[in-house]
Amino acid sequence: MTVVQVKEPALTIRAGTRALAHLRRQGLQPGDVHLIPGAAGGPKALGIQGLDLAIFGQWLPRVPQVRTLIGASIGSWRFASLSMSDPVAGIRRLGELYSIQRFPRDSDHAEVSRRSRIMLDDLLQGEDEGIVSNPHYRLGILINRSRGLLAADSRGRLGAGLVGVMAANLIHRRLLGGFLERVLVAPSGHEMPLAPLNDFTTHRVALTAQNLRQALLASASIPMVMSGVTGVAGAPPGVYRDGGLLDYHLDLPYRTPGVILYPHFTDRVIPGWFDKPLRWRQGDPGRLADVLLVSPSAEYLHRLPHRKLPDRKDFTHYLNDDDGREAYWRRAMAESERLGDEFLELVDSGRLLDRVQPL
């Protein structure tokens, strides 16, 4: 008797209603993709590195065209890396630099910010102008302007402000507007493929080589972990913090032709960072109608160390064992090449539709 070996799927594929209809009509080609979102999630980005390498290093370059990349927090760092002259080298360097980070036990938020600035300098390697003027990728960076107690960096006042934010968000997400204002930093002269952002006060700031690093640092500045960022050139005066606070998984009113390809850490869209524990707070199906969400499968995660992607808790779990954490993260990056290989096999074979589930 012959034993048939069934390979467990590495990817979960979910599609919004219009994206699913598109796949049924004509499948998926690189030319169908004009917009790619990038979620906040810290080291989780390392766990999907292989997917980024396949999509940006092999698949999208088959049909060069202008595409919009909108990212928050690590999503913006990923997309800045992929907008460099060599996107493959850029995204690999991001994984390398993040993996070798060392934070002494007594590091305060100022020290974490200092080390993050050094990491950002090492990542960009002076390619600021090239990133901003990339002919194929228009980079949009989401940051948040703090209001009230959230503008403080003292642990007491900022902590009290965060308690207020969590209480307000539990009542209704719109109440976050009393604490945060969204800022979209994006190239001038180009309309972003979004309907008006009316859910919160939103400012549009021109992305330049002069404010790129400030915007990237602000977009990743987690309260109580890093200092708030001031002096973002072209932006209203204020203290700026992590873009994922309002737009964790970028549940935005997208407006673009074709399919929105979303390489993601998980198979659900959580609107804001404070919605993580609120299982009923989901992405809007209407906003996500054109989205094709590609994420690691449960079977894939089950085979990883700790049965999960890397995350910020690993810094605590591996306290005093940075070499162990680094080895774990490197293994996760190496394993993630399976994600990219499977994506390419599905789109090239035409079997993508066979694997799609509703989003």
C-alpha positions in Angstrom: 0.0 0.0 0.0 1.4 3.4 -1.0 1.3 6.1 1.7 0.4 9.5 0.4 2.3 12.3 2.1 0.1 15.4 2.5 2.1 18.6 3.1 0.6 20.8 5.7 -0.2 24.3 4.3 2.1 27.0 5.4 -0.3 29.8 4.5 -3.8 30.9 5.3 -5.4 32.9 2.5 -8.5 35.0 3.1 -10.2 37.3 0.7 -12.8 40.1 1.0 -15.9 39.9 -1.2 -14.6 41.8 -4.2 -11.2 40.3 -4.0 -12.8 36.8 -4.1 -14.8 37.8 -7.1 -11.7 39.1 -8.8 -9.9 35.8 -8.2 -12.8 33.8 -9.6 -12.8 35.9 -12.8 -9.1 36.1 -13.5 -6.9 34.8 -10.8 -4.1 37.0 -9.4 -1.4 38.7 -11.4 1.3 41.1 -10.2 -0.3 43.9 -12.3 -3.5 43.5 -10.2 -1.8 44.9 -7.1 -1.5 48.6 -6.6 -1.7 48.9 -2.8 -0.1 46.9 0.0 -0.7 47.6 3.8 1.8 46.8 6.5 0.6 46.2 10.0 2.2 47.1 13.4 3.6 44.1 15.3 7.2 44.5 16.2 9.4 41.4 15.7 6.5 39.5 14.1 7.8 41.1 10.9 10.8 38.8 11.1 8.4 35.8 11.0 7.1 36.7 7.6 10.4 37.8 6.1 10.3 35.0 3.5 6.9 36.2 2.3 8.2 39.7 1.8 11.2 38.3 -0.1 9.1 36.4 -2.5 6.5 39.1 -3.1 8.8 42.1 -3.4 11.9 40.3 -4.6 10.4 38.0 -7.2 6.7 38.4 -7.9 5.9 42.1 -8.0 9.0 42.9 -10.1 7.5 40.8 -12.9 5.2 43.8 -13.6 6.9 47.0 -12.6 4.4 49.8 -11.8 3.7 52.4 -9.2 2.4 50.9 -6.0 1.4 52.5 -2.7 2.8 51.0 0.5 1.1 52.2 3.7 2.6 51.0 7.0 2.4 51.6 10.7 5.2 50.9 13.2 7.2 47.9 12.0 5.1 48.0 8.8 6.6 51.3 7.9 10.1 50.1 8.6 9.5 47.0 6.4 8.3 49.2 3.6 11.1 51.7 3.9 13.5 48.7 3.7 11.7 47.4 0.6 11.8 50.8 -1.0 15.6 50.9 -1.0 17.7 50.3 -4.1 18.0 46.6 -3.3 14.7 45.5 -1.6 16.0 42.0 -0.9 19.1 43.3 0.9 17.0 45.9 2.7 14.5 43.5 4.2 17.3 41.1 5.1 19.2 43.9 6.8 16.1 44.8 8.8 15.9 41.2 10.1 19.6 41.1 10.9 19.6 44.5 12.8 16.5 43.7 14.8 17.8 40.3 15.8 21.1 41.6 17.2 19.5 44.3 19.3 20.6 44.1 22.9 18.7 46.1 25.7 20.2 46.0 29.1 17.8 45.1 31.9 17.8 48.7 33.3 17.2 50.4 29.9 14.7 53.2 30.2 12.5 54.6 27.3 15.2 57.1 26.4 17.8 54.4 26.0 15.5 52.2 23.9 14.9 55.2 21.7 18.6 55.9 21.4 19.4 52.4 20.3 16.4 52.4 17.9 17.8 55.6 16.2 21.1 53.9 15.7 19.4 50.8 14.3 17.4 53.1 11.9 20.6 54.8 10.7 22.3 51.4 10.1 19.2 50.2 8.2 18.8 53.2 5.8 22.5 53.7 5.0 21.9 57.1 3.6 19.3 56.1 1.1 16.7 58.5 2.4 16.2 60.4 -0.8 16.0 57.2 -2.9 13.3 55.8 -0.6 11.2 58.9 -0.8 11.5 59.2 -4.6 11.4 55.5 -5.4 9.8 55.2 -8.9 7.8 52.1 -8.1 6.8 52.5 -4.4 5.1 55.4 -2.7 5.6 55.1 1.0 3.0 56.2 3.4 3.8 56.2 7.1 1.2 56.4 9.9 2.0 58.1 13.1 -0.1 59.6 16.0 0.0 63.0 17.6 -0.6 62.7 21.3 -3.1 64.7 23.2 -3.5 65.4 26.9 -1.6 63.0 29.2 -0.4 60.9 26.3 1.9 63.8 25.4 3.8 63.2 28.7 6.9 61.0 29.0 6.8 60.6 32.7 5.6 57.1 33.6 3.0 58.3 36.1 1.2 60.8 33.8 1.6 58.7 30.6 0.4 55.6 32.5 -2.7 57.5 33.7 -3.3 58.6 30.1 -3.1 55.0 28.8 -5.6 53.9 31.4 -7.9 56.6 30.2 -7.4 55.5 26.6 -8.2 51.9 27.3 -11.3 52.8 29.2 -12.5 55.1 26.4 -11.8 52.5 23.7 -13.8 49.9 25.7 -16.8 52.2 25.4 -16.3 53.1 21.7 -13.3 53.3 19.4 -14.2 56.8 18.3 -13.5 58.1 21.8 -9.8 57.6 21.1 -10.0 60.8 19.1 -9.8 62.6 22.5 -6.3 61.2 23.0 -4.8 60.8 19.5 -4.8 62.4 16.1 -3.7 60.4 13.1 -1.0 61.8 10.8 -0.3 60.3 7.4 3.2 61.1 6.2 3.2 60.5 2.4 4.8 61.8 -0.8 3.3 65.1 -2.0 1.9 65.4 -5.4 0.2 62.0 -5.3 -3.3 61.2 -4.1 -3.3 58.4 -1.6 -5.6 55.5 -2.6 -7.9 56.2 0.4 -11.4 57.6 0.9 -11.5 60.6 3.3 -10.3 59.6 6.8 -13.1 61.0 8.8 -13.1 58.6 11.8 -10.4 60.7 13.6 -8.8 64.0 13.2 -6.3 63.3 10.4 -3.4 65.4 9.2 -1.5 64.9 5.9 2.2 65.7 5.9 4.5 65.6 2.9 7.1 62.8 3.2 10.6 64.2 2.5 14.2 63.0 2.9 14.4 65.4 5.8 11.5 63.9 7.9 11.7 60.3 6.8 13.7 59.1 9.9 11.6 61.2 12.3 8.4 59.7 10.9 9.8 56.1 11.0 11.0 56.5 14.6 7.7 58.1 15.6 5.7 55.3 13.9 7.5 52.7 16.1 7.6 54.7 19.4 5.5 52.5 21.7 4.3 54.4 24.9 6.1 53.3 28.1 8.8 51.6 25.9 10.2 54.5 23.9 10.2 58.2 24.2 7.7 60.2 22.2 9.1 62.0 19.1 9.0 65.7 18.7 9.9 68.0 15.8 8.6 65.9 12.9 9.3 68.3 10.0 6.2 69.6 8.4 3.9 68.1 11.0 1.9 70.1 13.6 3.9 70.7 16.8 3.5 67.9 19.3 4.6 64.6 20.7 4.3 61.7 18.2 3.9 58.0 19.0 3.4 54.6 17.5 1.2 54.5 14.4 -0.4 51.2 15.5 -2.2 52.8 18.4 -5.0 53.9 16.1 -4.2 51.8 13.0 -2.8 48.5 14.3 -3.8 46.4 11.3 -4.8 49.3 9.0 -8.5 48.9 8.8 -8.7 51.9 6.4 -11.1 53.0 3.7 -9.1 51.8 0.7 -9.9 53.0 -2.7 -7.9 51.4 -5.5 -8.4 49.2 -8.5 -7.6 45.5 -8.4 -6.7 43.5 -5.3 -5.1 44.9 -2.1 -2.4 42.3 -1.3 -1.9 42.2 2.5 1.1 40.0 3.7 0.1 39.8 7.4 1.1 38.1 10.7 -2.3 36.8 11.4 -5.6 35.9 9.6 -7.7 38.7 11.2 -7.7 42.5 11.1 -7.7 44.2 14.4 -8.5 48.0 14.0 -6.4 49.5 16.8 -3.7 48.4 19.3 -6.1 48.7 22.2 -8.6 46.3 20.4 -6.2 43.3 20.8 -8.1 41.8 23.8 -11.5 42.7 22.4 -12.4 39.8 20.2 -15.6 41.4 19.0 -13.7 44.4 17.6 -13.0 43.3 14.0 -12.1 45.0 10.7 -14.9 46.5 8.6 -15.9 44.0 5.9 -16.8 46.9 3.5 -13.3 48.4 3.9 -11.7 45.0 3.4 -13.7 44.0 0.4 -10.7 44.2 -2.0 -8.2 42.7 0.5 -6.4 39.4 -0.1 -4.9 38.6 3.3 -1.9 36.2 3.3 -0.7 34.9 6.7 1.1 32.0 8.3 -1.3 29.0 8.9 -2.0 27.4 12.3 -0.1 24.3 11.1 2.9 26.4 10.2 3.0 28.2 13.6 2.6 24.9 15.4 6.0 23.8 14.1 7.9 27.0 15.1 9.7 27.3 18.4 7.2 28.3 21.0 4.5 27.7 18.4 4.4 31.4 17.4 6.1 34.1 15.5 8.7 36.2 17.2 7.3 39.0 19.3 8.3 41.7 21.9 7.7 39.4 24.8 10.7 37.4 23.7 13.0 40.1 25.1 11.5 39.2 28.5 11.3 35.5 28.0 15.0 35.4 26.9 16.2 37.9 29.5 19.9 37.4 30.0 20.0 35.1 27.0 20.1 37.3 24.0 22.0 34.6 22.1 19.1 32.2 22.6 16.6 34.8 21.4 18.6 35.7 18.4 18.9 32.0 17.5 15.2 31.6 17.8 14.5 34.6 15.6 17.0 33.5 13.0 15.3 30.1 12.8 11.9 31.8 12.4 13.3 33.9 9.5 14.8 30.9 7.9 11.6 28.9 8.2 9.6 31.8 6.7 11.0 31.1 3.3 8.4 28.3 3.2 5.8 31.0 3.3 7.2 32.8 0.2 7.8 29.5 -1.7 4.1 28.5 -1.1 2.8 31.9 -2.2 4.7 31.7 -5.4 3.6 28.1 -6.1 -0.1 29.0 -5.5 -0.1 32.1 -7.8 2.0 30.5 -10.5 0.0 27.2 -10.5 -3.4 28.9 -10.5 -4.3 27.0 -7.3 -4.6 30.1 -5.2 -8.4 30.1 -5.5 -8.6 26.6 -4.1 -7.1 27.8 -0.8 -9.1 31.0 -0.3 -11.4 31.5 2.6 -13.7 34.4 3.3 -12.2 37.4 5.2 
